[in-house]
Amino acid sequence: MTQSRYEQLAQNPQTASYLTQATLRDILLPSILGAENDAISYWAGKQLALQFPLDSFEDLCAFFEQINFGHLSLKKQKKEQYFFELTGPIVASRIADFDTPDFQLEAGFVAQILEQQLRIVTEAKATIENKKNVTIFVQTDSKAPIEDEAVEAIHLTVDASQVASVPSESESVEEEPAPVMTQPVEAAPEEVAAPTLEPESVPETPVVPEPVEPENKPTSEETPHYTRTRVADLPSRREMHRKHR
């Protein structure tokens, strides 16, 4: 996940709803995964975090609001332990509406984000407290550093210069076809120049019809007749012009 890709998703006017999240996470997935729901949800949370490598605690909390996970806040921090609290209307509703709502997805997400930020092995677990909020306990291990290369982090603050640069690039792409549109226009002079060839061939045609008729009226009538025959010949002349070019 890149910064530009995140901004594209975040700027979508549609927002997540409680019905969508509850249907997928608390009805559909538990029916499919069964007893493995918590473990797979935790793993899925870590995989999701790999696609959104957030830069700081502030970005982590802001992202929870954007994705409609709830309000995340850091309540306590020890040497290698972190205690996050997850609250909000969607959290309280899921706890009230379902016997075993899943919050291990959020725990896996938090664990992976902190692991990327601290560069040490990190695990987490979510626990429902007082049927109103959720505590996410995070344990780190400073003796187990992460040797993988760090991924470029995503900042949730949208840079105005980056947003402005997107339309400028698209405008430059739209301007490129302009020279292509000028090519058909060049065919117009060829069609205009074609009638100039018709008067040259006018003396040839009186041999076929009666010579008396062209003297008075047929001159005006024959011109459209000759233009019809010459128009039929125009494609070959166009090709000749193009070859000379």
N, C-alpha and C positions, 0 to 999 in steps of 0.2 A: 504494500500500500504506500503510495507516494503522497506528498503534500497536496499536489493538484487533484489527485483522485479523491482524497478526503474532502477537499473543499467542494468538489462537484457533488458529492453525496450530502454534505452538510447543508448546502444551499437549496436542496429540494424542499419546496413549501409543505409537502405532506409530512405529518408527524405520526409517530407510533401511537397506537391506541391500546387501552387495557385489554379489550376483547381479543385483539390479535395476539398479544403476548401470552395471555392466559390460555387461549385455545391451543397454541402451539406448544408452549412449555409445560403446562400443567395438565393437559388433557391428551394431546396427540403423542408427544414424545414418551411420557411414562407408559402409555399403552403399548408402544412399540419396543422400548428398551427394557421395561420391566424392572427387575432388581438391579440391573446395571445402570439405571438412569443417573444416579448421583455421580458414579465414576466417569461415565461417558460425558456427562454435562461438564464436569470439572476439566476433563481433557479438552472438550470443545471450547471452553472458556480460554484456555491457554493458547489454543490454535487461533482463536479470534484475536487475541492480543498480539499475536505475531503479525497480523495484518494491519494493526493500528499501533505502531510503536510510539506511544505517547512520551512526551519529553519530561514531564514533571508531575508532582502530586496534584497541582492545580489543574493540569490538563486531564488527569485521571478522573478527578471529581466532576469536572465540567463534561467530560465525555459520558459519564454515567447519566447525567441529566439529559444529554442529547439523545442517547439511545433508549431512554425511558426505563433505565434500570432502577432509578430512585436517587435519593440524595445521599451521597457518600461523603463521610467526614472522618478525619483522623482524630481519634479521641485520646489515645495513649501511645507512647513510644518508649521502649526500653532499648537495651543495647542491641539485640538482634530480634526484637519482637515489635510488632505493630498491631494496634487494635483499631480497626475501622468500624464505623457504625453506618448501617444502611437503613434509611427511613424514607418516608414519603407516602402519599396516598396509594400509589400502585403497590408498594410493599405491604401496607396494612390490608389492602383489599385482597391480595393474593393469600396472605396468611389467614384471613377470615373466610375466604371462599373455598379453600382447599385444605385437606387434612395434612398433606405432606408437600407443600410447595417447594419447588427446586430453586435454591440460591447458590448451588455449587458452580454454576456457570459464572456467576459474578466472582466467586472466590478464585476460580482458576484464572479469570481475567486479571484480577488484582495481583495474584502471585506472579504471573508472567510479566506484567508491566514492571513490577518492582525488581524482578530478576534482570530485566533488560536495563533498568536504570542503575542498579547497584552493582551489576556484573558479578553476582554471587548466586548460588543456588537458593531458591526461595519456594516455599510451599504455603498453602493457606487452607482454611476451612471455615465454612459458614455455619452459624448456629442461630436459631430463632430465639429471641429473648422477649419474654412477657407478651407474646402474641401480638406485638406491635412493631418491633424492629428486628434487625438482623445484625449480629456481630460477626465480622470477618477477621479472624485471627491469622496473622502472618508470621511465619518463622523463617528467618534467614540463617545462612551458614557462611560466615566469613572465611572459613577454612576451605571452602569449596568454590573457588573462583570459576567464572565462566570464560572459557577460552575461545568461544566463537567470536567472529568479528561483529562489532557493534553495528546495528542497523540505523540508518538515518531516521531521526525521530520526527514525529509529526507535531506541529504547533497548532493549537486550536484557534489562535488569533489569526484572522484572515488578513493578509497583507493587501492593502489597496493597490499597490503597484503591480502585484501579481495578477489581481483580478482585472486590472485595466489592460494588462498585456495580452490577455486572451482574445478580446475582440480585435485588437490591432493586428494580430496574426491572421485572424479569419478574414479581415478586410483585405489584407495583402493577397490572400489566396483568391478572393473574389475579383481582385483587379487583374489577375493574370489572364483570365479568358478574354479580356478586352482586345488584345491584338488579334486573337482568333476571329473575333467578330468583324474585323476590318477586311478579312480575306474575301468574303462573299461580295463586299462592296466593290471590289476591283472588277467583278464580272459585269457591273453595270456599264462602265465605259465601253466594253466589248460589244454589248448589245446596241449602244448608241452609235458606235462606229460602224456597225453592220449596214445600216441603211445607206451610208456613203458609198458602199460598193454597188448598190442597186442601180443608180443612174448609169453606171458604166456598162451594165448589161442590157439596158433598155433598147439600144439599137438592134440587139440580136433577136429579140422576140418578134418584131413585126414580120418576120419571114413566115411564121406559122399562120397567123390569122390573115384576114383580108386586108390589103394595104389601105383601103379607103377608110375603114372605121377608125383607125388610130388618129386621123387628122383632126377630128372635131372633139368628140367626147371621150373616146377610148383612152386618151392620154391620162385622164383622171381616173378612169375605171381600171386601166391596166396596172396602174401603180399598186393598188391593193392586191391584184392578181400576182404581180411579180413579187411583192413582199411576202405573199404566202409561200411561193416556191423558195425564195431566198431564206425565209425563216426556217424552213425545213433543213436548209443547208448550213445553218448557223453552228450547230454542234461541231462540225468538222473545222470550221474556221476558228472556233474557240480553241480547239486542240492545237491548230497551227500557231495561234498567238501564244499559247502556253509553251510550245516547243521553242519559239523564238526567244521567250524569256529565259 
